[in-house]
Amino acid sequence: MAVLRRTEGIVLKNFPYGEADLIVTYLTPDYGLRKGFAKSPRKIKSRFGSSLEPLTYARISLRGKEDAALPRITQSDIIRPFQSLREDYACYVRLSGMLELTINFLPEGESNPGAFKLLLDVMRMMERDCSDRNVLVYRIRLLSLAGYSPRLKGCARCGGAGRKFYVSHGSIICEACTGKLNAAERAGVRPLSQGSIKLYETLLTWDLSKVSRVKASPAMVAELSAMLDSHVEYTLSRPLKTSPKNSSPS
């Protein structure tokens, strides 16, 4: 028997199915990641309008069997379009990386209101300031909510103080323990400045409403972003499609 579910959702991506249909991936507060099937939204007179575009925040209805992997989207009413984020190409590229990270680190069908609120809040922040710092805030906090947060307090081996990130351990390693690694293992260690480590903890723990007050140099933001790129790539055993490695010319 078909069940009707109503919830809110942020469109993470969509892709064509057949001549006029779409499969849409949402992040919802009630069901976490959820895919839905939309009938004929690509036709000119579609009742869905632009509500299935990436970044759109909408009130949606999904109809399907209890265990259906792809319920049908029967209603989608825009709450906030976030159109300005799509129209700014550089901003949209930044957000695309955030959305891909979300899809790869959150399980389908598991309620995660914290992740939903985080994405919605950061998108609102980026309407005012579409900066790499705000992207960094999202990445740090999303990984923490998903249980894949790198640990930058204490050496992974002895618990002592350190300023190098050991990629395969997802943690800091001290100078003494670094010296005990072989050449191949040392290749997976990258230095971090004390300022970047402090910035990481600040962006992870401060109230989002106060993050705009944090002074972060472009160099520190770039250093932490590169550290997270290596951490994500190791965790997934591949880089994200939106990572610098995949966006650079071959």
C-alpha positions in Angstrom: 0.0 0.0 0.0 1.3 3.4 -1.0 2.2 5.8 1.8 2.3 9.6 1.6 5.1 11.4 3.3 5.4 15.1 3.7 8.6 16.8 4.7 10.9 19.7 3.8 13.9 19.1 1.6 16.9 20.9 0.0 17.7 19.7 -3.5 21.2 18.3 -3.7 21.1 17.2 -7.3 18.9 16.0 -10.1 19.5 14.0 -13.2 17.3 13.1 -16.2 15.4 9.9 -16.4 13.9 9.1 -19.8 12.7 11.9 -22.1 11.1 14.2 -19.5 11.4 12.8 -16.0 13.9 13.5 -13.2 15.4 11.7 -10.3 15.9 14.2 -7.5 18.2 13.8 -4.4 17.1 15.7 -1.3 18.5 16.3 2.1 15.5 16.2 4.5 15.3 16.6 8.3 13.1 13.6 8.7 14.6 11.0 6.3 18.1 12.3 5.7 19.2 11.7 2.2 16.1 10.8 0.1 15.7 10.3 -3.7 12.4 10.9 -5.4 11.0 10.4 -8.9 9.4 13.4 -10.6 7.1 12.7 -13.6 7.5 15.1 -16.6 9.1 18.1 -14.8 11.2 18.9 -17.8 8.1 19.8 -19.9 7.3 23.4 -20.5 4.0 23.4 -18.6 5.3 21.3 -15.7 3.6 22.1 -12.4 7.0 21.7 -10.6 8.4 24.8 -12.1 11.9 25.5 -10.8 11.3 23.7 -7.5 13.5 20.7 -8.4 16.6 22.8 -9.1 19.7 22.2 -7.0 19.8 24.3 -3.8 16.1 24.9 -3.8 14.5 24.6 -0.3 11.0 23.2 -0.7 8.1 21.6 1.1 7.6 18.2 -0.6 5.3 15.2 -0.7 6.5 11.7 -1.6 4.2 8.8 -2.4 5.3 5.2 -2.5 5.4 1.9 -0.7 6.9 1.9 2.8 10.2 0.4 1.6 10.2 2.1 -1.8 13.7 3.2 -2.9 12.3 5.8 -5.3 8.9 7.2 -4.2 7.1 9.6 -6.6 7.3 13.3 -5.9 3.7 14.4 -5.9 4.1 18.0 -4.6 7.0 20.5 -4.4 6.4 24.0 -3.1 9.3 26.4 -2.9 10.0 27.8 0.6 13.2 29.6 -0.5 14.7 29.3 -4.0 18.3 30.4 -3.2 18.4 31.5 -6.8 21.2 34.0 -6.3 23.5 31.1 -5.2 22.9 29.3 -8.5 23.3 32.5 -10.6 26.8 33.2 -9.2 29.0 30.7 -11.0 31.9 30.9 -8.6 29.5 30.5 -5.6 27.7 27.6 -7.3 31.0 25.8 -7.8 31.8 26.2 -4.1 28.3 24.9 -3.1 28.6 22.0 -5.5 31.5 20.7 -3.5 29.5 21.0 -0.3 26.6 19.1 -1.8 28.8 16.3 -3.1 30.4 15.9 0.3 26.9 15.6 1.8 25.8 12.9 -0.6 29.0 10.9 0.0 29.1 11.1 3.8 25.4 10.8 4.9 23.6 7.5 4.7 20.3 7.4 2.8 17.1 7.1 4.8 18.5 8.1 8.2 17.1 11.1 9.9 19.7 13.8 10.5 18.0 17.1 11.4 21.4 18.5 12.5 22.9 18.1 9.0 19.8 19.6 7.4 19.9 22.6 9.7 23.6 23.0 9.0 23.2 23.1 5.3 20.3 25.5 5.4 22.1 27.8 7.8 25.3 27.8 5.8 23.4 28.5 2.5 21.8 31.5 4.2 25.3 32.6 5.3 26.6 32.3 1.8 23.9 34.5 0.4 25.6 37.2 2.3 29.2 36.0 2.0 30.0 33.2 -0.5 33.5 32.7 0.8 35.9 29.7 1.1 35.8 30.2 4.9 32.0 29.4 5.0 32.6 26.4 2.8 35.3 25.3 5.3 32.9 25.8 8.2 30.4 23.5 6.5 32.9 20.8 5.6 34.3 20.7 9.1 30.9 20.4 10.8 29.4 18.0 8.3 32.2 15.6 8.7 31.8 15.9 12.5 28.0 15.2 12.3 28.7 12.2 10.0 31.3 10.8 12.4 34.3 11.2 10.1 35.9 14.3 11.7 39.7 14.5 11.7 41.2 14.7 15.2 43.6 17.6 15.6 44.1 17.3 19.4 46.9 15.0 20.5 49.2 12.6 18.6 47.5 9.6 17.1 50.2 7.3 18.6 51.3 8.7 21.9 48.8 11.4 22.7 51.4 14.1 22.9 51.3 17.6 21.2 52.0 17.7 17.5 51.5 19.8 14.4 51.5 17.3 11.6 48.5 15.6 10.1 48.8 11.9 9.6 46.4 11.2 6.8 46.0 7.4 7.2 45.2 7.9 10.9 43.0 11.0 10.4 44.8 12.6 13.3 47.7 14.7 14.4 51.1 13.1 14.9 54.0 14.5 17.0 57.6 14.9 15.8 58.9 12.0 17.8 56.4 9.6 16.4 56.9 11.0 12.9 60.6 10.0 13.2 59.6 6.4 13.7 57.7 6.2 10.5 59.2 4.7 7.3 59.6 6.7 4.1 56.2 5.6 2.7 54.4 6.5 5.9 56.1 9.9 6.1 54.8 10.7 2.6 51.3 10.7 4.2 52.1 13.3 6.8 51.4 17.0 6.1 52.4 19.9 8.3 49.8 22.2 9.9 50.5 25.6 11.5 49.4 26.2 15.1 47.1 28.9 13.8 45.3 26.5 11.4 44.8 24.0 14.2 43.3 26.7 16.4 41.1 27.9 13.5 39.8 24.4 13.0 38.7 24.1 16.6 37.1 27.5 16.5 35.1 26.8 13.3 34.0 23.5 14.7 32.7 24.8 18.1 31.7 28.4 17.8 28.1 29.3 17.3 27.4 29.8 13.6 26.1 33.2 14.2 29.5 34.3 15.4 31.7 32.6 12.8 31.7 35.8 10.7 33.7 37.4 13.4 36.5 34.8 13.1 39.7 36.2 11.6 41.0 33.6 9.2 43.8 34.4 6.7 43.4 32.9 3.1 46.6 30.9 3.8 45.1 29.2 6.9 41.8 28.5 5.1 43.7 27.0 2.2 45.9 24.9 4.5 42.8 23.4 6.3 41.0 22.9 3.0 43.9 20.9 1.6 44.1 18.8 4.8 40.4 18.0 4.5 40.8 17.2 0.8 43.4 14.6 1.7 41.3 13.3 4.6 38.2 12.9 2.5 40.1 11.2 -0.4 41.6 8.7 2.0 38.3 8.0 3.7 36.4 7.5 0.4 39.5 5.9 -1.4 39.0 8.4 -4.1 38.8 12.2 -4.5 35.5 13.9 -4.9 34.5 14.9 -8.4 34.5 18.5 -7.3 38.0 18.3 -5.7 40.9 20.3 -7.2 42.5 17.1 -8.4 39.5 16.3 -10.6 38.9 19.9 -11.7 42.5 20.5 -12.9 43.5 19.8 -16.5 45.1 16.4 -17.2 
